Amino acid sequence: MPGYLTTHVLDTARGCPAEGLRIELFRLAGEARTRLAETRTNADGRTDAPILPQGDFAPGTYELVFHAGDYLRGIGLAADFLDVIPLRFTMAEADHYHVPLLLSPYGYSTYRGS
């Protein structure tokens, strides 16, 4: 199976998907940081397509950057703590990597999902 990357953002303060949150994906190699994609979440808190689609996968270190402050301000919540949330991780095998973000104005969590 070719590798690919998806995400899902849930607004745990409001108990709903985080619609419209901007996400960037970077590939890291040594000192180089290359932006591969930029997208926004849909009404389900997901992206319309994999952030890193099949065929573009390469083993390595990646970083998802979630623009939480813009999202929180846009829905009228406080953004005086979280602004940009970078999640750095390694994808070693060609597999489906799903990296959800659970977000509130004062905290977040993530995990490798399925």
N, C-alpha and C positions, 0 to 999 in steps of 0.2 A: 504494500500500500504506500503511495507517495505521502510524504509528510505535509501537514498544513496546520494553521493556527486559527483558532476562533476565540471569542470572548463574549462575555455577558455582563452587563452592569446593572446591579439592583440598588435602588435607593432605599436603604433600610430605615431612614428617618420617616419616610412617607409610606413605606410598604408597597412599592411599585417599581416597575422597570425605570431606569434612568434614560429617558428619551432625549436625544440631541446632544449627548456628551461627546466631545471631540477626543479622538484617540490617534496617536501616532505610533508607528512601529519603526524601530531602528535595528540594524544589524551592527554588532560591535566586533572589531577585529584589531587587536592591539590598541593603538591610539585612535584608530579610525572609527567614526560613528556615522553610518550611512542610513538616511531615512528611506525606508522602503514603501511606506504607505501612510496615508492620512484618511480618516473616515469619521463618521458619526454614528451613534447608536440610533436604532429605529424605535418604534413604539413598543417593541418587546424588550428593549434594552440590549439588543444584539446588533451586529452589523449585517447588512444585507448579503454579504458574501464573506468568505474567510479573509481575515486580514492578510495572511500569508497563504495564498492559494496553492493547491497541488501543482507541482511543476516548478514553483519558485523556491521550494524548500532546499536548504543546505544546512548540515549540522553546524552548530555554533552558538554563540551567545547573542541574545536578543534583548530588547528593552521595549516594553509597552509603556507609553506615556499617556496617562489619563488627565485631561484638563478639568479637574474637579471644581476648581474655584469658579471658572466661567459657568459651568453647569449650575452650581449652587446659587450663584448670584442671579442667574437667569430665571430661577424658579422662586426667588425671593427668600432664600435661606442664607444664613450667615456663612461667609467665606473668609472669616478672620483667622482660620487655623490652617486648613488644607487649601493648597493652590494647585500644584502639579504633583501627580503621584507617578513616580517612575517604578516600574516593576522589571527587574533584570533577572533573566533566567536562561538556562541552557536547554537547547533541543538537540539531543545527541543521535536519536534514532528517527528514521522516517516513520512517523506515527501521527495520530491526531492529537494535537496539544490544545487543550481548552483551558483558558486562564480567566476565570470570572473575577469580578471585583464587587465586593459588597461595600457600599459607601454611605456614610452619614457625614454631617458637617464636622464632626470631631474625631472621626476614626474610620478605619477601613480594614478589610481583611481580604485575603485571596487564597487560592489553593489551585492545585492542578485537578481539573475536573475531567469529565468524560463526555 
